[in-house]
Amino acid sequence: MNITEKILARASGRQRVAPDDVIFANVDKVMVHDVSGPGVIKVFDKLKKQGINVDKLWDPTKVWVAEDHFVPSADKMSAENVVKLSNFTKNYGIEKHFKYGMGQYGICHTLSHEEALVLPGEVYVGGDSHTNTTGALGSFACGLGHTDVAYVLLNGKIWFKVPQTLYFKLNGKLPDHVMAKDFILKIIGDISTEGGAYKTMQFGGSGISEMSVESRLTMCNMTTEAGAKNGIVEPDQKVVDYLTSRGAKNITLVHGDADAEYEKIYEYEGSEMEPLVAKPFSPENITIVREAPSVELDKSYIGSCTGAKYEDLEAAAKILKGRTVKIRTEILPASISIYKRAMENGLLKIFLDAGVTVGPPTCGACCGAHMGVLAKDEICISTTNRNFPGRMGHVESQTYLSSPLVAAASAVTGKITDPRDLK
């Protein structure tokens, strides 16, 4: 069995599972945020009216809550949803509630690893499609809808169909000017946004072993854009060190068998990778940066669960140091722990000196909700994960997806720019 199959076999109490088996699996961790949480609360209210007991959760210690999408509150409804979340966590004894503006907080898919909330080998589900991100730690991580999350909260288990697995092998280290974001865009360009539909996307090879944990998180994050059920990387000592440094204990690594089977294997050479952008209006609409349209940009955005980890901010700072941006540029670290680290190490000063606006951790601009949405006809280059019509604002705005290196270089020139071409 491969790693995903092994994790699901353990969770379902079976010796062995195979693709397309339908199983009932025990869940180790579950997450909701300020958008999915109120939806789950509505399901609870509906169940209560039907006479179903919703007085207790299966295990409040395995549940955590993040305020990240509409914080700081963008309107009255956003504010009310945060209050609903607070009441919910209080009523059900959920102690892991990361409240905006109070201690550590940030984007849910960043907190999952920054706070070591999920460990290798675990089944982790969340009320958000990019829950796939955390598979980079060697866990089975996937997003669920409101009703399924409500069921998990009450029962601690859920059914899955065991997915087929696509294996993406990277041979050799990526060049310095290429990031994990470029590689996952390349993959989505090759297989399309439907190519991973209800499949596992597993990453391996010497190039993945060379990658940092944060780079692997970027890879798994955007398996969602290929339609995948989950993304995953087999855990190694880097993962153990990463989680241990964040307080994790009792880490048990799960690995696939040497004869594990995959539906299809894709192979790439690291040395051949180039900086890429995904043109409007799809993550699969990729082109080499040096062949991208010479459009005048209005904004550069470095943020989100995809592109605002500490490593991403370091990459942007390397480009922006001693330079000045030509367009509106916003950098939002993905959590307060990352924000503080960036401040302590001088990254924020580099950004501010370059003319960048630095903001708090929030999903607002990424999902076109608040904190910097795009107007009609505006063009943005962004480290986020989606560029569908209206994703970051007006339906007639345009977003190009890129790595933090490319987004920072483009901020300096005002046009889509390969970082190697900066003067």
Buried (B, 14 or more C-beta within 10 A) or exposed (E): BBBBBBBBBBBBEBEEBEBEBEBEBBBBBBBBBBBBBBBBBBBBEEBEEEEEEBEEBBBBEBBBBBBBBBBBBBEEEBBEBBEBBBEBBEEBEBEBBBBBEEEBBBBBBBBBBBBBBBBBBBBBBBBBBBBBBBBBBBBBBBBBBBBBBBBBBBEBBBEBEBBBBBBBBBBBBBBEBBBBBBBBBBBBBBBBBEBBBEBBBBBBBEBBBBBBBBBBBBBBBBBBBBBBBBBBBBBBEBBBEBBEEEEBEEBEBBBBEEEBBBEEEBEBEBEEBBBBBBBBBBBBBBBEBEEBEEBEBBBBBBBBBBBBBBBBBBBBBBBBBEBEBBBBBBBBBBBBBBBEBBEEBEBBBBBEEBBBEBBBBBBBBBBBBBBBBBEEEBBBBBBBBBBBEBBBBBEEBBBBBBBBBBBBBBBBBBBBBBBBEBE
